[in-house]
Amino acid sequence: MEPIAKTFKGEIQFGIVDIEVAGSIVKDIHLDESKPPRIALQDSRRERVVAIDPQADISRPGLDIFVRGFLEGDDHQGDKA
C-alpha cells in the first residue's frame, strides 16, 4: 500500500482500519457488514464510497486503477481491481 500512497500523495489519504476493533466504520460508510471490503475509499466532500470486492485479488496495478478511477469519479473501478 505504501508505494500507491506515495504515488497519490497530496491527492488522497490512505489509512488502515482494523474492522475487528472499529467495525462500525463499515456501517458508517454504508457497506455490506457481512462482507467487509479489504479496501474502501470515502470522499466525504462528495458523499461517495467505493470499495473493492473482498474476494478480489488486489495487485499494485489493480489498486492504482481503483484509486485513479475514484479520483476521476468512476464509482465502479473497484469491480475491476
N, C-alpha and C positions, 0 to 999 in steps of 0.2 A: 504494500500500500504506500510506503514512503516514496518510491520513485514517482508514482502517479501524483501524490500530494505535492511533490516538488514541481512537477510539470504544470500544475494548476494553481500554484502559489499566487495569492492575491485575487484569484477569481472565485475560489470556493474553499471552505474549510472542511477538513476531514476529522472524524473522531470515531472512536470505537466504543460501543456500548455493550456491556455485559447484560443481556436480557434476563439472565437469572437474577441479577440484582435490581435491574431497572426495567422490568418487563412492561411497566405502564407506558413506556415510551412507544412501544408498538401500537398500543391502543390510542395513545395521544395523536399519533400521526396517521391514524385510520388504516392500519394494515391488518391483515388476517392474523389474529393471535394464535391460531392453530398451526400456522406455517410462517413463523417469523423469518424475515429475509436476513441473509448474511450481510447485505449491503443495501442501504437506502439513502437517498438524498432528499433533503427537505429544503425548499425555498420558502421561507416564512413571509417574504415580501409579496410573493405571488400566490401564496397558499397552495403550493403543489408539493406532492411527494411522489417519488419514483423509486421502485425497489427492484432489485434483481431477484428473479425466482430463486428460492432457497435451494433448489436442486441443480441450478445452473453451474457449470464448470467455469469458474472465474479465472480468466487468464489476464495478463497485463494488457494485451491488445483489446480484449473484450471490455475490460474496465475503462480503458481510455475511450473507447467508443461510447460506452454508457455515460461517462462524465461529459464528454463533448456534446452528446445529444441532449443531455439535461440542460446544459448551459445554453444550447440553441433553442430550447423549448420543446424538444421532442420527448413526450412522456412515455413513449413506447420503446425506447432504446434498451431498457432493462431486459426485454424479451429476447434481444439479440446477443447479449453478453455471453 
